[in-house]
Amino acid sequence: MSRQAANQKFNWKDVSRLLRESGMTLISAGLDEVPMAYKNIHDVMAARCDLVAVLGQFDPKLVKMAAGGERPED
């Protein structure tokens, strides 16, 4: 999903509820960086099963991204 599409699709009220229900704490991020804006990793890995081997799984509980409107490299 593009950053613009994510900003249009998501709102902080719904995102905050979903993150809270999943036990994840988001320190900062713009709506374009919320976890729901990304492809499902299981689908991505399954599509490339001939190229990758799953060795484990990482389930983040704390996420720090660039604040909304801030360039990630700043």
C-alpha positions as CSV (number, residue, x, y, z in Angstrom):
1,M,0.0,0.0,0.0
2,S,1.3,3.5,-0.8
3,R,1.9,6.0,2.0
4,Q,-0.8,8.2,0.6
5,A,-3.3,5.3,0.5
6,A,-2.4,4.4,4.1
7,N,-2.9,8.0,5.3
8,Q,-6.4,8.0,3.6
9,K,-7.4,4.5,4.8
10,F,-6.5,4.6,8.5
11,N,-7.4,6.8,11.4
12,W,-5.7,7.0,14.8
13,K,-8.8,6.0,16.8
14,D,-9.1,2.6,15.0
15,V,-5.3,2.0,14.8
16,S,-4.8,2.7,18.6
17,R,-7.6,0.2,19.4
18,L,-6.1,-2.5,17.2
19,L,-2.6,-2.0,18.6
20,R,-3.8,-2.0,22.1
21,E,-5.7,-5.3,21.5
22,S,-2.6,-6.8,20.0
23,G,-0.5,-5.8,23.0
24,M,1.7,-3.6,20.9
25,T,3.0,-0.2,22.0
26,L,3.6,2.4,19.3
27,I,5.9,5.1,20.4
28,S,5.7,7.2,17.3
29,A,4.7,6.8,13.7
30,G,2.7,8.4,11.0
31,L,-0.4,6.6,9.7
32,D,1.6,5.6,6.7
33,E,3.8,3.5,8.9
34,V,1.2,1.6,11.0
35,P,1.6,-2.2,10.8
36,M,-1.7,-2.6,8.9
37,A,-0.2,-0.7,6.0
38,Y,2.3,-3.5,5.2
39,K,1.7,-6.7,3.3
40,N,1.1,-9.9,5.4
41,I,4.5,-11.4,6.0
42,H,3.2,-15.0,5.8
43,D,1.8,-14.3,2.3
44,V,5.0,-12.7,1.2
45,M,7.1,-15.6,2.5
46,A,4.8,-18.2,1.0
47,A,5.0,-16.6,-2.4
48,R,8.8,-16.9,-2.2
49,C,9.0,-20.3,-0.5
50,D,11.5,-21.5,-3.1
51,L,13.9,-18.7,-2.1
52,V,13.6,-18.5,1.7
53,A,13.6,-20.7,4.7
54,V,11.7,-19.6,7.8
55,L,14.0,-19.8,10.8
56,G,11.9,-18.1,13.4
57,Q,9.3,-15.4,14.0
58,F,9.7,-12.0,15.6
59,D,6.6,-10.5,17.3
60,P,7.3,-6.8,18.2
61,K,5.7,-5.4,21.3
62,L,7.3,-2.0,21.1
63,V,7.7,0.0,17.8
64,K,9.4,3.3,17.2
65,M,9.0,4.9,13.7
66,A,9.5,8.4,12.4
67,A,6.7,10.7,13.6
68,G,4.0,11.7,11.0
69,G,5.4,14.2,8.5
70,E,9.0,13.6,9.6
71,R,11.5,12.1,7.2
72,P,12.7,8.7,8.5
73,E,16.4,9.5,8.0
74,D,16.2,12.8,10.0
